[in-house]
């Protein structure tokens, strides 16, 4: 923090994304991302308590291997 302000990090530089950030980054709706990440043992989700964070690289690799979602 500089002078009490938060430093913004570009989404492309983040390792973990919120659902909103993932929706914007991947151009996929939040509801679809929730559906794809619903499983407790999803390999591209990091649970921080009840907060779901998307592992950007793992999710990107998953999407690149799909024909449709």
C-alpha positions in Angstrom: 0.0 0.0 0.0 1.2 3.4 -0.8 -0.2 6.3 1.3 -3.2 4.2 2.4 -4.4 3.3 -1.1 -4.6 -0.1 -2.6 -2.4 -0.9 -5.5 -4.4 -2.3 -8.4 -3.1 -5.4 -10.1 -4.0 -6.1 -13.7 -6.3 -9.2 -14.1 -3.8 -10.8 -16.5 -1.1 -10.6 -13.8 -3.2 -12.3 -11.1 -2.9 -15.9 -10.3 -6.3 -16.1 -8.7 -9.5 -14.4 -9.9 -12.8 -13.6 -8.3 -15.9 -14.8 -10.2 -16.5 -11.3 -11.5 -12.9 -11.0 -12.7 -13.0 -14.4 -14.3 -16.2 -13.5 -16.1 -14.7 -10.3 -17.5 -11.3 -12.0 -18.3 -12.7 -15.0 -20.1 -15.9 -13.4 -21.4 -18.1 -16.0 -19.8 -21.1 -15.3 -17.6 -20.8 -15.6 -13.8 -23.6 -18.2 -13.7 -21.7 -20.4 -16.2 -18.5 -20.0 -14.2 -20.4 -21.0 -11.0 -21.7 -24.0 -12.8 -18.3 -25.1 -14.0 -16.8 -24.6 -10.6 -19.5 -26.0 -8.4 -17.7 -29.2 -7.4 -15.8 -29.0 -4.0 -12.8 -30.7 -5.6 -12.7 -28.7 -8.8 -9.0 -28.6 -9.9 -9.2 -24.9 -11.0 -10.8 -23.5 -7.8 -9.2 -22.3 -4.6 -11.6 -22.0 -1.7 -10.9 -19.3 0.8 -13.5 -20.1 3.4 -16.7 -19.8 1.4 -15.1 -17.6 -1.2 -14.4 -19.2 -4.6 -11.3 -18.1 -6.4 -10.5 -19.2 -9.9 -7.0 -20.4 -10.7 -6.5 -18.4 -13.8 -3.9 -20.6 -15.6 -5.6 -23.9 -14.7 -9.0 -22.5 -15.8 -7.5 -21.2 -19.0 -6.0 -24.6 -19.7 -9.3 -26.3 -19.0 -11.2 -23.9 -21.4 -8.5 -24.4 -24.1 -9.1 -28.1 -24.0 -12.9 -27.8 -24.5 -15.0 -27.7 -27.6 -17.9 -26.0 -26.0 -19.1 -25.1 -22.5 
